[in-house]
């Protein structure tokens, strides 16, 4: 099979379009013919650069969220059948998926075929295309888990979403509305703010041109927000998000592509009873609910562009420059 292979850590050009052996599914495993896989800042760009906390063994194939068609199944597989359309999950609940993390500790979906445990397979509903299913399965279950389980977001509360036009941010905007929150979308460019508002946000703020905390206080009548979804960890953006919180507010995070090191005002933290909650994860019901809602048109999965797998180097360069609106999708079936 053809795949983008990483044989050393470094810049995007370390990925090479090569021919490697097609995986053979063992007991309880499924071989997927990949039709779409997304490009992610942390679990693709950082892993490829060698800056992610967990370095894979080399050679390595990236791709944490491939979707496609079941090509073969190993002994004992009952969850899916050959020919069915499926998507994958790299982690379930608080435990990493059986056999490691797809695209990080085991070969992922930057390839024509990928092998994964049957526990990681989810059926794609009719009416939902491969690129959209890829985006939905990548971030929407995490968004549900982060806002409902981690933050305890309730109907009627105020939610501020940072990076609201990005992959996870755009999902958090929509999930926030599904959960009944009043949503403020924050992004770093006017067109990105507009995209988030088009996805359902009630208000929008450009945090590069405005004082975010001041604007949030103005929007909320001086109260601040109950929950901040902050998946960036940029030291220049963190204060605006943190000081937007109301007393008793909760900040949740599942990302650090903005650097990961920020200053924390402990006085503001304890005087206002603020809670900061980190962690990622998904439950099986979150996958099923997200895919079903997307197929019914209740959720939108922003796709910036679809590129052939062999153009993964250019895709990484595009994403690293921040010049995208929605996800970049790689499709191994395009030649």
C-alpha positions in Angstrom: 0.0 0.0 0.0 1.0 3.7 -0.4 1.5 5.7 2.8 3.1 8.9 4.1 6.0 7.5 6.2 8.0 9.4 8.9 11.5 8.0 9.3 12.9 10.9 11.3 11.3 13.7 13.3 11.4 17.2 11.9 9.8 19.6 9.4 6.9 18.5 7.2 9.3 17.3 4.5 10.3 14.3 6.6 7.1 12.7 5.5 7.7 10.6 2.4 5.1 9.0 0.1 6.3 5.4 0.0 5.1 1.8 -0.5 5.0 -0.3 2.6 3.4 -3.7 3.5 -0.4 -3.7 3.9 -1.3 -4.5 7.5 -2.9 -7.9 8.2 -5.7 -7.8 10.8 -5.2 -10.2 13.7 -7.9 -11.5 16.1 -10.3 -8.8 17.0 -8.9 -6.4 14.4 -10.3 -4.7 11.4 -8.6 -3.6 8.2 -10.0 -0.3 6.9 -9.6 1.0 3.4 -9.1 4.7 4.2 -11.2 7.3 2.4 -10.5 10.3 4.6 -8.2 11.3 7.5 -7.8 14.8 9.0 -4.7 16.9 9.7 -4.4 17.9 13.4 -2.0 20.4 15.0 -1.1 18.3 18.0 -1.6 14.7 17.1 -0.1 15.2 13.6 2.1 18.2 13.4 3.6 17.9 16.9 4.0 14.1 16.7 5.8 14.5 13.3 8.1 17.2 14.7 9.0 15.0 17.7 7.7 17.6 20.2 4.6 15.7 21.4 4.9 14.1 24.9 4.7 10.6 23.5 7.2 9.9 20.6 6.3 7.0 18.4 8.7 4.4 17.3 10.1 5.0 13.8 9.3 4.5 11.1 5.8 5.8 11.7 2.5 6.6 9.9 0.4 9.5 11.3 -3.4 9.8 11.2 -5.6 9.5 14.3 -9.0 9.6 12.8 -9.3 7.7 9.5 -12.7 6.8 8.1 -13.5 4.4 5.3 -14.7 1.0 4.3 -14.1 -2.4 6.1 -11.7 -4.3 3.7 -11.0 -7.4 5.9 -11.7 -8.6 9.5 -9.7 -10.8 11.8 -11.0 -13.8 13.8 -13.6 -13.0 16.4 -14.7 -9.7 14.9 -18.5 -9.2 15.3 -18.9 -5.4 15.5 -18.5 -4.7 11.8 -18.6 -6.5 8.4 -16.7 -6.3 5.2 -18.1 -3.5 3.0 -19.5 -1.4 5.8 -18.6 2.3 6.2 -16.9 3.0 9.5 -15.1 5.7 11.4 -12.5 5.3 14.1 -11.9 6.6 17.6 -8.4 6.9 19.0 -9.5 6.9 22.7 -12.6 5.9 24.7 -13.5 7.3 28.1 -10.5 7.9 30.3 -8.6 4.9 28.9 -6.6 4.8 25.7 -8.0 2.5 23.0 -6.9 -1.1 23.1 -3.5 -1.6 21.5 -2.3 2.0 21.9 -3.2 5.3 20.3 -3.9 5.3 16.6 -1.5 7.5 14.7 0.7 8.0 17.8 1.8 4.7 19.4 0.6 2.6 16.4 0.5 3.2 12.7 -2.4 5.5 11.7 -4.5 6.5 8.7 -2.0 8.5 6.5 -2.2 5.4 4.3 -4.4 3.5 1.8 -5.2 1.0 4.6 -5.1 1.0 8.4 -5.5 -1.7 11.0 -7.5 -1.0 14.2 -9.2 -2.8 17.0 -12.9 -3.5 16.5 -13.6 -1.6 19.7 -12.6 1.6 17.8 -15.0 1.1 15.0 -18.3 3.1 14.6 -20.8 2.9 11.8 -21.2 5.9 9.6 -24.9 6.7 9.2 -26.4 7.0 5.7 -26.3 10.5 4.4 -23.0 11.4 6.0 -20.0 11.7 3.7 -16.5 10.5 4.5 -14.9 14.0 5.1 -17.7 15.1 7.3 -17.7 11.8 9.2 -14.0 12.2 9.8 -14.4 15.7 11.3 -17.4 14.7 13.4 -15.7 11.6 14.9 -12.5 13.5 15.5 -13.8 16.4 17.6 -17.5 16.3 18.3 -17.3 13.4 20.8 -14.5 15.2 22.7 -16.6 18.4 22.6 -19.6 16.6 24.2 -17.3 15.0 26.8 -15.4 18.2 27.6 -18.5 20.4 28.0 -21.0 18.0 29.5 -18.8 15.7 31.6 -15.7 17.8 32.4 -17.2 21.3 32.7 -20.8 20.4 33.7 -22.2 22.9 31.3 -25.9 23.5 32.0 -28.7 25.0 29.9 -28.8 28.8 30.2 -25.2 29.2 31.3 -22.6 31.4 29.4 -19.9 29.6 27.4 -16.8 31.2 25.9 -15.1 29.1 23.2 -11.5 30.0 22.3 -10.2 29.2 18.8 -13.9 29.0 17.9 -13.2 28.4 14.1 -10.7 25.6 14.7 -11.4 21.9 14.6 -12.4 21.4 18.3 -13.5 25.0 18.8 -16.1 24.9 16.0 -17.5 21.7 17.5 -17.6 23.2 21.0 -19.6 26.1 19.7 -22.2 23.8 18.3 -22.3 21.4 21.2 -22.7 24.3 23.5 -25.8 25.3 21.7 -27.1 21.8 21.7 -26.6 21.8 25.5 -28.6 25.0 25.8 -25.8 27.5 26.5 -25.4 31.1 25.4 -22.2 31.0 23.4 -19.5 33.6 22.8 -17.1 32.6 20.0 -13.6 34.0 20.2 -11.1 33.8 17.3 -8.1 35.6 15.9 -9.6 37.0 12.7 -12.9 38.6 11.7 -13.6 35.9 9.1 -13.0 33.2 11.7 -15.4 34.9 14.1 -18.0 35.1 11.3 -17.6 31.3 10.7 -18.2 30.6 14.3 -21.3 32.8 14.4 -22.5 31.0 11.2 -22.2 27.8 13.2 -24.6 29.1 15.9 -22.6 31.3 18.3 -24.7 34.0 19.8 -21.8 36.5 20.0 -18.3 36.8 18.6 -15.1 38.6 19.6 -11.8 39.0 17.7 -9.3 38.5 20.5 -6.4 39.9 18.3 -8.1 43.3 17.9 -10.2 43.6 21.1 -9.7 43.2 24.9 -11.4 39.8 25.2 -12.2 39.9 28.9 -13.7 43.5 28.6 -15.8 42.5 25.6 -17.1 39.3 27.4 -18.0 41.4 30.5 -19.9 43.8 28.3 -21.8 41.0 26.5 -22.7 39.3 29.8 -23.7 42.4 31.6 -20.6 42.4 33.8 -21.1 38.9 35.0 -18.5 36.9 33.0 -19.0 33.4 31.6 -19.6 30.2 33.5 -17.4 28.1 31.3 -14.4 28.7 29.1 -13.4 26.1 26.5 -9.7 26.9 26.2 -7.9 24.4 24.0 -5.0 26.7 22.9 -2.7 27.5 25.9 -1.1 30.5 24.2 0.5 32.7 26.9 -0.8 35.9 25.1 -4.4 34.6 24.8 -4.7 32.9 28.2 -5.3 36.0 30.4 -8.2 37.2 28.3 -9.9 33.8 28.6 -9.1 33.3 32.3 -10.3 36.8 33.3 -13.5 36.3 31.4 -14.7 33.8 34.0 -17.4 34.6 36.5 -17.1 33.7 40.1 -17.4 29.9 40.4 -16.5 29.5 36.7 -14.9 26.5 35.1 -12.1 26.4 32.5 -11.6 23.2 30.6 -8.8 22.4 28.2 -7.8 19.5 25.9 -5.1 21.1 23.9 -1.9 23.1 24.0 -0.8 23.9 20.5 -0.3 27.6 21.5 2.8 26.6 23.6 1.3 25.0 26.8 3.1 27.3 29.2 1.0 30.1 30.7 1.0 32.4 33.8 -1.7 31.6 36.4 -3.1 34.4 38.6 -3.6 32.3 41.7 -5.3 35.3 43.5 -8.0 35.5 40.9 -8.2 31.7 41.0 -9.0 31.2 44.7 -10.8 34.5 45.4 -13.3 33.6 42.7 -13.5 29.9 43.3 -12.3 29.1 39.8 -11.9 25.5 38.7 -9.4 24.5 35.9 -10.0 21.0 34.5 -7.7 19.3 32.0 -8.1 16.1 30.1 -9.6 14.6 27.0 -11.6 11.5 26.2 -14.9 10.3 24.7 -17.6 7.8 25.5 -19.1 5.4 23.0 -22.5 7.2 23.3 -20.8 10.5 22.4 -19.6 9.0 19.1 -23.0 7.5 18.2 -24.9 10.7 19.2 -22.5 13.0 17.3 -22.6 10.9 14.1 -26.4 10.6 14.3 -26.9 14.4 14.9 -24.6 15.2 12.0 -26.4 12.9 9.6 -29.7 14.6 10.7 -28.2 18.0 9.8 -28.0 19.2 13.5 -24.2 19.6 13.4 -22.0 21.1 10.8 -18.5 19.7 10.2 -16.4 22.5 8.6 -14.0 21.2 5.9 -11.5 23.7 4.5 -10.3 21.5 1.7 -9.7 17.9 0.6 -6.2 17.0 -0.7 -4.6 13.8 -2.0 -2.7 11.9 0.6 0.6 12.4 -1.3 0.2 16.2 -0.6 0.4 15.7 3.1 3.6 17.8 3.3 1.8 20.8 1.8 -1.2 20.2 4.1 1.0 20.3 7.2 2.6 23.5 5.9 -0.9 25.1 5.4 -2.1 24.2 8.9 1.1 25.4 10.5 0.6 28.8 9.0 -2.9 29.0 10.3 -4.4 29.8 7.0 -7.4 27.4 7.1 -11.1 27.6 8.0 -12.1 24.2 9.1 -10.3 20.9 8.7 -7.9 19.8 6.0 -8.8 16.3 4.8 -6.4 13.9 3.2 -8.0 11.3 0.8 -5.8 8.3 -0.2 -8.2 7.4 -3.0 -7.4 10.6 -4.9 -4.4 10.1 -7.2 
